[in-house]
Amino acid sequence: MNNIIEVEQQRLHELVWRPGKWMHASWWRTFELSQWQQVYQQSPSCQGAIDNMILRRKDLSFSPILKQLEPRQYQILALETRLMKLFLAMGILVLACPDYLVLRRYRCRLTDIFGEQGCEQLLAIGTFYHSPSQVIYSEEDFIEKAQGIGLSWWYAEKTDCVVYHALKTTFPNYPPQEAPRLGSIFPWLLRIGRFL
């Protein structure tokens, strides 16, 4: 367990203090630092100064981040590589339309991502409000739209959690919308992260 914690602590340290290495291209634009992105990638000697510029733009204080994190924070950090997939699942839950998980033209695309069992689990835990069911996105764009809705839910989260803020800029910058009636995204991520 200690080795896992040390690895997670090291990863968090990298995300916080070397943000330029992990930052999504959309955040370079948001922070008005697009002209520095290529310099960052090509000139290791400039990375420290550019990372400091990013940290100033983020306007966050991460001072004693290396103190002991809460178990939930370690769990969220451990989901890092799967979060975009989980945001898609979150978006499907927010859309609250079972047809995306039932109709073949949608289900086939989701099965490629979640597997049959994952789709069944989402169908089982979802609270589907629309009656009758109402599909609002075509099969060509529903994955991108649902993932965007999941990202909006992430960005709507009001928290001072250092893991949240460290991970935030690794994803596409998506405008936050009103938080869904499902509550905080964190318990949902941990719940769905167990089977997806």
KOLSE-341852 format. One line per 8 residues: their letters; for each residue y, z, x of N, C-alpha, C, O. Coordinates in nm, 3 decimals. Each point is the difference from the previous one (the first is absolute). Layout:
N
a> Y,Z,X,Y,Z,X,Y,Z,X,Y,Z,X  ...
This chain:
196
mnniieve> -0.120,0.000,0.083,0.120,0.000,-0.083,0.126,0.000,0.087,0.097,-0.070,-0.031  -0.098,0.149,0.140,0.118,0.006,0.087,0.034,-0.135,0.060,0.117,-0.036,0.011  -0.221,-0.041,0.028,0.025,-0.133,0.056,0.066,-0.091,-0.103,0.090,-0.077,0.034  -0.135,0.086,-0.160,0.059,-0.081,-0.107,0.146,0.037,-0.017,0.086,-0.087,-0.012  -0.057,0.217,0.011,0.137,0.047,-0.015,0.086,-0.050,0.116,0.113,-0.044,-0.021  -0.166,0.050,0.142,0.076,-0.047,0.116,0.029,-0.149,-0.010,0.111,-0.044,0.032  -0.209,-0.034,-0.077,0.020,-0.145,-0.017,0.107,-0.025,-0.105,0.088,-0.083,0.019  -0.096,0.155,-0.131,0.099,-0.018,-0.107,0.139,0.043,0.047,0.099,-0.066,-0.032
qqrlhelv> -0.091,0.176,0.107,0.129,0.046,0.053,0.059,-0.106,0.094,0.119,-0.028,-0.004  -0.204,-0.029,0.088,0.046,-0.102,0.093,0.049,-0.123,-0.076,0.103,-0.058,0.036  -0.176,0.018,-0.139,0.041,-0.115,-0.080,0.134,0.027,-0.068,0.088,-0.086,-0.001  -0.072,0.204,-0.054,0.126,0.036,-0.065,0.115,-0.004,0.101,0.108,-0.050,-0.030  -0.133,0.102,0.148,0.102,-0.002,0.105,0.042,-0.143,0.031,0.119,-0.028,0.014  -0.215,-0.065,-0.003,0.031,-0.141,0.027,0.082,-0.061,-0.113,0.097,-0.071,0.024  -0.137,0.100,-0.148,0.072,-0.056,-0.115,0.144,0.047,-0.005,0.091,-0.076,-0.031  -0.071,0.203,0.063,0.134,0.058,-0.008,0.088,-0.046,0.115,0.112,-0.045,-0.022
wrpgkwmh> -0.161,0.057,0.145,0.085,-0.020,0.116,-0.001,-0.142,0.056,0.082,-0.034,0.084  -0.175,-0.050,-0.131,-0.001,-0.141,0.041,-0.001,-0.088,-0.123,-0.089,-0.085,-0.015  0.185,0.103,-0.074,-0.003,-0.071,-0.129,0.004,-0.151,0.013,-0.058,-0.070,-0.083  0.125,0.018,0.184,0.011,-0.145,0.015,-0.133,-0.068,0.021,-0.017,-0.117,-0.036  -0.077,0.188,0.093,-0.133,-0.058,0.027,-0.077,-0.025,-0.129,-0.082,-0.092,-0.007  0.109,0.172,-0.096,-0.078,-0.005,-0.123,0.080,-0.049,-0.120,-0.058,-0.025,-0.106  0.187,0.011,0.121,0.087,-0.027,-0.114,-0.021,-0.140,-0.058,-0.008,-0.098,0.074  0.000,0.091,-0.205,-0.014,-0.128,-0.071,0.129,-0.080,0.016,0.109,0.056,0.008
aswwrtfe> -0.122,-0.189,-0.002,0.115,-0.089,0.022,0.112,0.023,-0.102,0.118,-0.012,0.035  -0.153,0.045,-0.159,0.103,0.019,-0.102,0.092,0.118,0.033,0.116,0.000,-0.040  -0.167,0.100,0.112,0.083,0.115,0.037,0.096,-0.033,0.113,0.109,0.056,0.008  -0.149,-0.149,0.079,0.094,-0.044,0.104,0.124,-0.059,-0.068,0.113,0.023,0.044  -0.135,-0.099,-0.151,0.114,-0.057,-0.075,0.077,0.110,-0.072,0.123,0.001,0.003  -0.194,0.089,-0.068,0.065,0.109,-0.074,0.092,0.081,0.090,0.111,0.036,-0.039  -0.158,-0.007,0.159,0.080,0.079,0.095,0.099,-0.086,0.079,0.067,0.049,0.091  -0.058,-0.177,-0.128,0.090,-0.096,0.066,-0.026,-0.004,0.151,0.093,0.002,0.081
lsqwqqvy> -0.221,-0.008,-0.046,-0.041,-0.005,0.140,-0.088,-0.122,0.028,-0.073,-0.003,0.100  0.078,-0.097,-0.186,-0.086,-0.118,0.016,0.013,-0.061,0.139,-0.099,-0.045,0.058  0.220,0.043,-0.006,0.023,-0.063,0.131,-0.072,0.075,0.112,-0.019,-0.055,0.109  -0.022,0.180,-0.134,-0.066,0.080,0.102,-0.152,-0.005,-0.009,-0.069,0.045,0.091  0.015,-0.100,-0.200,-0.145,0.001,-0.018,-0.072,-0.077,0.111,-0.097,0.050,0.057  0.142,-0.168,-0.028,-0.064,-0.080,0.104,0.021,0.062,0.139,-0.090,-0.003,0.084  0.208,0.058,-0.062,0.027,0.068,0.127,-0.099,0.115,0.017,-0.056,0.021,0.108  0.034,0.055,-0.216,-0.093,0.113,0.003,-0.139,-0.046,0.041,-0.065,0.061,0.085
qqspscqg> 0.020,-0.170,-0.146,-0.135,-0.049,0.025,-0.017,-0.057,0.140,-0.110,0.005,0.056  0.217,-0.059,0.000,-0.012,-0.070,0.129,0.047,0.081,0.120,-0.030,-0.037,0.114  0.102,0.144,-0.137,0.057,0.077,0.113,-0.033,0.148,-0.011,0.077,0.077,-0.057  -0.191,-0.037,0.112,-0.039,0.142,-0.006,0.107,0.095,0.053,0.011,0.113,-0.047  0.068,-0.158,0.144,0.102,0.088,0.057,0.111,0.033,-0.100,0.072,0.098,0.017  -0.057,-0.180,-0.121,0.104,0.023,-0.101,-0.051,0.079,-0.121,0.080,0.043,-0.084  -0.210,-0.023,0.076,-0.057,0.059,-0.121,0.053,0.140,-0.030,0.028,0.031,-0.116  -0.015,0.053,0.216,0.049,0.136,-0.023,0.139,0.001,-0.063,0.024,0.075,-0.094
aidnmilr> 0.066,-0.157,0.146,0.137,-0.006,-0.054,-0.001,-0.054,-0.143,0.075,0.048,-0.086  -0.158,-0.149,0.060,-0.005,-0.057,-0.135,-0.065,0.099,-0.096,0.045,0.012,-0.114  -0.149,0.059,0.158,-0.059,0.104,-0.084,0.105,0.105,-0.038,0.002,0.046,-0.114  0.083,-0.010,0.208,0.107,0.097,-0.029,0.098,-0.056,-0.104,0.047,0.074,-0.086  -0.016,-0.203,0.094,0.087,-0.062,-0.102,-0.066,0.008,-0.137,0.066,0.031,-0.100  -0.196,-0.059,0.095,-0.073,0.005,-0.127,0.003,0.141,-0.056,0.026,0.020,-0.119  -0.052,0.078,0.204,0.000,0.139,-0.046,0.136,0.040,-0.055,0.007,0.073,-0.099  0.100,-0.120,0.160,0.134,0.030,-0.053,0.019,-0.066,-0.136,0.060,0.059,-0.090
rkdlsfsp> -0.111,-0.180,0.073,0.013,-0.070,-0.129,-0.084,0.069,-0.107,0.039,0.007,-0.116  -0.154,0.045,0.156,-0.084,0.071,-0.096,0.066,0.130,-0.044,-0.026,0.049,-0.110  0.112,0.005,0.196,0.078,0.119,-0.033,-0.089,0.116,-0.046,0.029,0.066,-0.100  -0.135,-0.043,0.172,-0.090,0.109,-0.033,-0.019,0.088,0.121,0.005,-0.046,0.114  -0.027,0.172,-0.139,-0.026,0.092,0.110,-0.149,0.033,0.000,-0.053,0.054,-0.097  -0.012,-0.086,0.207,-0.142,0.028,0.012,-0.026,0.110,0.102,-0.108,0.007,0.058  0.206,0.078,-0.036,-0.009,0.094,0.111,-0.140,0.058,0.020,-0.078,-0.057,0.077  0.042,0.166,-0.141,-0.128,0.058,0.040,-0.117,-0.063,-0.074,-0.073,0.069,-0.070
ilkqlepr> 0.054,-0.201,0.085,-0.108,-0.064,-0.075,-0.137,0.032,0.055,-0.100,-0.015,-0.070  0.094,0.060,0.192,-0.132,0.020,0.058,-0.058,0.137,-0.032,-0.105,0.037,0.053  0.172,0.038,-0.138,-0.063,0.124,-0.046,-0.114,-0.037,-0.094,-0.017,-0.117,-0.037  -0.059,0.213,0.000,-0.117,-0.023,-0.084,0.038,-0.067,-0.132,0.088,0.047,-0.072  -0.155,-0.156,0.041,0.022,-0.067,-0.128,-0.090,0.063,-0.106,-0.098,0.066,0.032  0.134,-0.088,-0.156,-0.084,0.045,-0.111,-0.121,-0.091,-0.011,0.007,-0.117,0.040  -0.119,0.168,-0.092,-0.120,-0.085,-0.014,0.029,-0.129,-0.076,-0.052,-0.106,0.036  0.134,0.113,-0.140,0.030,-0.120,-0.078,0.070,-0.106,0.086,-0.023,-0.120,-0.017
qyqilale> 0.109,0.165,0.108,0.070,-0.093,0.087,-0.097,-0.071,0.095,0.013,-0.120,0.025  -0.110,0.194,0.026,-0.103,-0.063,0.083,-0.080,-0.103,-0.081,-0.033,-0.107,0.049  0.004,0.142,-0.173,-0.077,-0.091,-0.085,0.076,-0.129,-0.028,-0.058,-0.109,0.004  0.187,0.119,-0.031,0.082,-0.120,-0.024,0.006,-0.085,0.127,-0.014,-0.122,-0.007  0.033,0.186,0.120,0.006,-0.073,0.127,-0.133,-0.071,0.028,-0.001,-0.111,0.053  -0.109,0.174,-0.089,-0.132,-0.060,0.021,-0.020,-0.125,-0.086,-0.085,-0.084,0.031  0.161,0.072,-0.140,-0.010,-0.118,-0.088,0.084,-0.117,0.048,-0.001,-0.106,-0.063  0.073,0.122,0.173,0.100,-0.099,0.042,-0.049,-0.144,-0.006,0.069,-0.085,-0.056
trlmklfl> -0.185,0.056,0.111,-0.046,-0.139,0.006,-0.041,-0.055,-0.136,-0.015,-0.121,-0.015  -0.003,0.209,-0.083,-0.041,-0.046,-0.134,0.111,0.011,-0.104,-0.022,-0.033,-0.116  0.140,0.077,0.157,0.104,0.027,-0.099,0.044,-0.124,-0.078,0.025,0.010,-0.120  -0.015,-0.125,0.183,0.040,-0.120,-0.076,-0.101,-0.031,-0.110,0.037,-0.041,-0.110  -0.164,0.059,0.140,-0.105,-0.020,-0.101,0.014,0.105,-0.111,-0.016,-0.031,-0.118  0.047,0.153,0.157,0.017,0.107,-0.099,0.126,-0.023,-0.084,0.001,0.034,-0.118  0.105,-0.090,0.177,0.119,-0.032,-0.078,-0.033,-0.103,-0.109,0.053,0.007,-0.111  -0.139,-0.101,0.143,-0.045,-0.097,-0.101,-0.070,0.073,-0.114,0.027,-0.027,-0.117
amgilvla> -0.116,0.120,0.151,-0.069,0.078,-0.103,0.100,0.081,-0.083,-0.012,0.008,-0.122  0.111,0.052,0.189,0.103,0.077,-0.072,0.076,-0.090,-0.097,0.026,0.039,-0.114  0.009,-0.159,0.160,0.071,-0.094,-0.086,-0.080,-0.038,-0.122,0.055,-0.012,-0.110  -0.185,-0.007,0.127,-0.086,-0.033,-0.114,-0.003,0.116,-0.099,0.003,-0.022,-0.122  -0.007,0.144,0.173,0.003,0.116,-0.090,0.132,0.009,-0.075,0.002,0.033,-0.118  0.108,-0.061,0.187,0.131,0.005,-0.066,0.012,-0.109,-0.106,0.056,0.023,-0.107  -0.109,-0.143,0.137,0.005,-0.108,-0.099,-0.076,0.039,-0.127,0.031,-0.050,-0.109  -0.129,0.139,0.122,-0.071,0.057,-0.113,-0.058,-0.106,-0.093,0.002,0.015,-0.123
cpdylvlr> -0.052,-0.121,0.181,-0.059,-0.108,-0.078,-0.142,-0.023,0.050,-0.018,-0.054,0.109  -0.083,0.094,-0.186,-0.138,-0.012,0.048,-0.044,-0.143,0.024,-0.097,-0.024,0.072  0.166,-0.072,-0.133,-0.041,-0.140,0.017,-0.003,-0.042,0.147,-0.082,-0.084,0.038  0.168,0.140,0.043,0.000,-0.036,0.142,-0.132,0.039,0.067,-0.042,-0.061,0.099  -0.022,0.163,-0.153,-0.127,0.045,0.056,-0.121,-0.054,-0.075,-0.113,0.015,0.045  0.138,-0.079,-0.160,-0.111,-0.046,-0.084,-0.011,-0.152,-0.003,-0.110,-0.054,0.016  0.221,-0.015,-0.038,-0.005,-0.146,-0.011,-0.045,-0.061,0.132,0.050,0.036,0.107  -0.143,-0.129,-0.116,-0.065,-0.054,0.120,0.099,-0.059,0.101,-0.015,0.021,0.121
ryrcrltd> 0.115,-0.093,-0.168,0.092,-0.067,0.093,0.079,0.099,0.085,0.042,-0.032,0.111  -0.022,0.152,-0.163,0.066,0.106,0.078,-0.103,0.083,0.076,0.018,0.032,0.117  -0.123,0.001,-0.186,-0.104,0.088,0.056,-0.058,-0.058,0.130,-0.024,0.074,0.095  0.002,-0.205,-0.091,-0.057,-0.063,0.121,0.089,0.025,0.121,-0.050,0.031,0.108  0.178,-0.044,-0.127,0.093,0.022,0.112,0.001,0.147,0.042,0.006,0.032,0.119  -0.012,0.058,-0.217,0.001,0.143,0.032,-0.132,0.044,0.061,-0.002,0.089,0.085  -0.109,-0.150,-0.127,-0.130,0.034,0.057,-0.004,-0.034,0.149,-0.061,0.072,0.079  0.127,-0.181,-0.041,0.007,-0.035,0.142,0.071,0.108,0.081,-0.027,0.018,0.119
ifgeqgce> 0.118,0.054,-0.183,0.080,0.102,0.069,-0.063,0.139,-0.012,-0.013,0.072,0.099  -0.026,-0.035,-0.223,-0.048,0.135,-0.027,-0.152,0.012,-0.007,-0.054,0.110,0.014  -0.015,-0.221,-0.037,-0.143,0.005,-0.028,-0.022,0.031,-0.148,0.091,0.047,-0.069  -0.212,-0.074,0.022,-0.033,0.026,-0.142,0.018,0.147,-0.035,0.060,0.034,-0.102  -0.114,0.052,0.187,0.007,0.143,-0.029,0.144,0.049,-0.003,0.036,0.082,-0.085  0.047,-0.131,0.177,0.141,0.039,0.000,0.070,-0.041,-0.128,0.079,0.077,-0.055  -0.107,-0.198,0.007,0.060,-0.046,-0.127,-0.046,0.089,-0.116,0.080,0.035,-0.087  -0.208,-0.001,0.086,-0.052,0.087,-0.106,0.066,0.138,0.004,0.033,0.057,-0.104
qllaigtf> -0.015,-0.004,0.224,0.064,0.131,0.015,0.145,-0.005,-0.051,0.044,0.091,-0.070  0.029,-0.197,0.106,0.138,-0.013,-0.049,0.003,-0.008,-0.151,0.086,0.060,-0.065  -0.178,-0.135,0.009,-0.007,-0.013,-0.146,-0.029,0.136,-0.064,0.054,0.031,-0.106  -0.137,0.049,0.171,-0.037,0.131,-0.054,0.115,0.101,0.007,0.015,0.081,-0.091  0.064,-0.085,0.198,0.105,0.103,0.013,0.134,-0.042,-0.058,0.089,0.083,-0.017  -0.073,-0.212,-0.013,0.128,-0.047,-0.052,0.027,0.049,-0.141,-0.092,0.019,-0.079  0.219,0.000,0.049,0.044,0.031,-0.135,0.071,-0.124,-0.049,0.112,-0.029,0.042  -0.176,-0.044,-0.130,0.051,-0.130,-0.040,0.071,0.011,-0.134,-0.061,0.022,-0.104
yhspsqvi> 0.194,-0.037,0.110,0.087,0.025,-0.114,0.015,-0.120,-0.092,0.018,0.018,-0.121  -0.025,-0.138,0.173,0.029,-0.118,-0.082,-0.108,-0.020,-0.105,-0.119,0.001,0.030  0.162,-0.019,-0.151,-0.093,-0.029,-0.108,0.068,-0.097,-0.095,0.096,0.039,-0.066  -0.140,-0.160,0.055,-0.112,-0.057,0.074,0.040,-0.027,0.146,0.118,0.005,0.035  -0.218,-0.032,0.047,0.024,-0.027,0.142,0.098,-0.115,0.017,0.000,-0.095,-0.079  0.081,0.104,0.181,0.103,-0.101,0.021,0.007,-0.035,0.148,0.048,0.078,0.082  -0.096,-0.198,-0.050,0.007,-0.048,0.137,0.137,-0.062,0.020,0.039,-0.090,-0.074  0.035,0.137,0.174,0.135,-0.053,0.018,0.015,-0.085,0.126,0.102,-0.067,0.017
yseedfie> -0.203,0.069,0.072,0.008,-0.080,0.122,-0.117,-0.097,0.008,-0.110,0.030,-0.045  0.137,-0.146,0.101,-0.106,-0.099,0.017,-0.095,0.044,0.111,0.033,0.087,0.080  -0.151,-0.149,-0.077,-0.096,0.037,0.106,0.050,-0.038,0.139,-0.047,0.055,0.099  0.143,-0.148,-0.092,0.055,-0.039,0.130,0.090,0.107,0.060,0.004,0.018,0.122  0.068,0.053,-0.207,0.098,0.094,0.057,-0.020,0.146,-0.037,0.081,0.084,0.038  -0.187,-0.051,-0.112,-0.012,0.139,-0.044,-0.029,0.097,0.115,0.040,0.116,-0.006  -0.110,-0.161,0.109,-0.030,0.091,0.112,0.129,0.039,0.072,0.024,0.117,0.028  0.059,-0.216,0.001,0.128,0.029,0.066,0.088,0.088,-0.088,0.064,0.093,0.049
kaqgigls> -0.060,-0.123,-0.179,0.084,0.079,-0.092,-0.051,0.143,-0.011,0.079,0.094,0.005  -0.211,-0.078,-0.021,-0.056,0.135,-0.013,0.021,0.080,0.128,0.031,0.119,-0.005  -0.048,-0.184,0.120,0.023,0.069,0.126,0.148,0.041,0.013,0.030,0.109,0.050  0.059,-0.194,-0.095,0.143,0.033,0.001,0.030,0.119,-0.089,0.084,0.084,0.034  -0.151,-0.076,-0.148,0.019,0.115,-0.090,-0.050,0.128,0.068,0.064,0.104,-0.010  -0.177,-0.113,0.078,-0.051,0.115,0.075,0.095,0.043,0.110,0.022,0.119,0.021  0.034,-0.217,0.050,0.099,0.031,0.104,0.125,0.064,-0.060,0.056,0.093,0.058  -0.012,-0.143,-0.173,0.116,0.059,-0.067,-0.027,0.146,-0.035,0.089,0.084,0.011
wwyaektd> -0.211,-0.056,-0.053,-0.038,0.138,-0.031,0.010,0.084,0.128,0.052,0.112,-0.004  -0.102,-0.164,0.114,0.009,0.070,0.129,0.146,0.030,0.035,0.034,0.111,0.038  0.052,-0.213,-0.052,0.141,0.017,0.037,0.077,0.087,-0.099,0.105,0.053,0.034  -0.157,-0.038,-0.155,0.066,0.087,-0.098,-0.030,0.147,0.026,0.066,0.088,-0.056  -0.164,-0.061,0.141,-0.039,0.138,0.030,0.116,0.073,0.069,0.056,-0.050,0.098  -0.021,0.165,-0.149,0.105,0.083,0.061,-0.069,0.111,0.078,-0.053,0.095,-0.057  0.056,-0.108,0.188,-0.070,0.098,0.082,0.063,0.008,0.138,0.062,-0.096,0.047  -0.078,0.210,0.017,0.044,0.012,0.138,-0.120,-0.002,0.095,0.011,0.037,0.117
cvvyhalk> -0.125,-0.081,-0.167,-0.124,-0.006,0.077,0.018,-0.094,0.120,0.031,-0.118,-0.017  -0.051,0.169,0.137,0.020,-0.078,0.122,-0.097,-0.118,0.006,0.036,-0.106,0.052  -0.156,0.122,-0.103,-0.098,-0.110,0.002,0.048,-0.113,-0.090,-0.009,-0.117,0.038  0.060,0.151,-0.154,0.054,-0.102,-0.091,0.111,-0.080,0.069,-0.002,-0.123,-0.001  0.097,0.193,0.061,0.114,-0.069,0.063,-0.042,-0.078,0.125,0.060,-0.102,0.032  -0.161,0.150,0.038,-0.049,-0.072,0.118,-0.070,-0.130,-0.041,0.014,-0.102,0.067  -0.090,0.107,-0.175,-0.074,-0.118,-0.047,0.088,-0.099,-0.076,-0.027,-0.120,-0.002  0.131,0.171,-0.060,0.082,-0.079,-0.092,0.042,-0.136,0.056,-0.012,-0.101,-0.070
ttfpnypp> 0.059,0.096,0.192,0.052,-0.125,0.054,-0.109,-0.093,0.054,0.031,-0.109,0.049  -0.156,0.150,-0.057,-0.108,-0.089,0.042,-0.039,-0.096,-0.113,-0.074,-0.096,0.023  0.123,0.121,-0.143,-0.029,-0.084,-0.117,0.121,-0.086,-0.034,0.111,0.030,0.043  -0.132,-0.137,-0.119,0.116,-0.080,-0.043,0.100,0.087,-0.074,-0.038,0.087,-0.079  0.165,-0.110,0.103,0.106,0.074,-0.069,0.008,-0.052,-0.142,0.041,-0.113,-0.024  -0.080,0.195,-0.068,-0.005,-0.039,-0.140,0.096,0.089,-0.077,0.001,0.121,0.023  0.080,-0.176,-0.113,0.096,0.086,-0.070,-0.072,0.103,-0.088,-0.087,-0.037,-0.080  0.121,0.165,0.095,-0.063,0.100,-0.086,0.041,-0.020,-0.144,0.115,-0.033,-0.030
qeaprlgs> -0.210,0.052,-0.057,0.029,-0.005,-0.143,-0.024,0.139,-0.056,-0.038,0.092,0.072  0.060,-0.080,-0.198,-0.024,0.129,-0.064,-0.145,0.042,0.023,-0.092,-0.080,-0.016  0.073,0.206,0.054,-0.136,0.049,0.025,-0.083,-0.011,-0.127,0.049,0.034,-0.108  -0.172,-0.080,0.119,-0.084,-0.014,-0.119,-0.036,0.135,-0.059,0.011,0.104,0.066  -0.054,-0.106,-0.190,-0.032,0.125,-0.069,-0.128,0.065,0.053,-0.043,0.103,-0.052  -0.017,-0.163,0.153,-0.122,0.057,0.058,0.030,0.112,0.099,-0.093,0.064,0.050  0.220,-0.038,-0.021,0.038,0.110,0.088,0.008,-0.041,0.146,0.022,-0.117,0.031  -0.039,0.214,0.058,0.008,-0.025,0.144,-0.111,-0.095,0.045,-0.112,0.006,-0.050
ifpwllri> 0.145,-0.092,0.143,-0.098,-0.096,0.050,-0.104,0.066,0.092,-0.112,-0.051,0.011  0.146,0.161,0.054,-0.090,0.058,0.100,-0.136,0.041,-0.055,-0.102,-0.037,0.058  0.095,0.114,-0.168,-0.133,0.035,-0.052,-0.082,-0.123,-0.038,-0.122,-0.002,0.016  0.190,-0.101,-0.068,-0.071,-0.123,-0.036,-0.054,-0.070,0.123,-0.114,-0.047,0.000  0.194,0.039,0.105,-0.047,-0.064,0.124,-0.123,0.072,0.054,-0.097,-0.065,0.041  0.101,0.196,-0.041,-0.114,0.077,0.053,-0.122,-0.016,-0.089,-0.112,-0.010,0.049  0.134,0.007,-0.178,-0.111,-0.015,-0.095,-0.066,-0.137,0.016,-0.122,-0.011,0.014  0.203,-0.093,-0.017,-0.053,-0.136,0.007,-0.047,-0.032,0.142,-0.093,-0.079,0.018
grfl> 0.155,0.140,0.081,-0.042,-0.021,0.138,-0.141,0.047,0.028,-0.059,-0.039,0.101  0.003,0.122,-0.188,-0.138,0.046,0.018,-0.101,-0.111,-0.026,-0.108,0.000,0.060  0.142,-0.094,-0.149,-0.099,-0.103,-0.033,0.044,-0.142,0.035,-0.082,-0.091,-0.009  0.207,0.069,0.047,0.041,-0.135,0.039,0.022,-0.007,0.150,0.036,-0.105,0.053
